[in-house]
């Protein structure tokens, strides 16, 4: 979990830079919110979904979906606070 939180801090900075450099007809931040809305919802289902793996694979599944969720969550929510 420490690795997940540490990587989230780095990804926040990178996402802020990406949002600032985005130029589209919809603005800087709206495309990120729109592009990541459906993947965020889909990944949230994966995070809370019960997997039928063996116990050691459940841990790997939980960490992988948790890390992916916070990556997409960052891409969706950093643009809300410019």
Secondary structure, DSSP 4 states (H G I P E B T S, - for coil): -HHHHHHHHHHHHHHHHHHHH---TT-SSHHHHHHHHHHHHHHHHHHHSPP-S-HHHHHHHHHHHHHHHHHHHHHHHGGG--
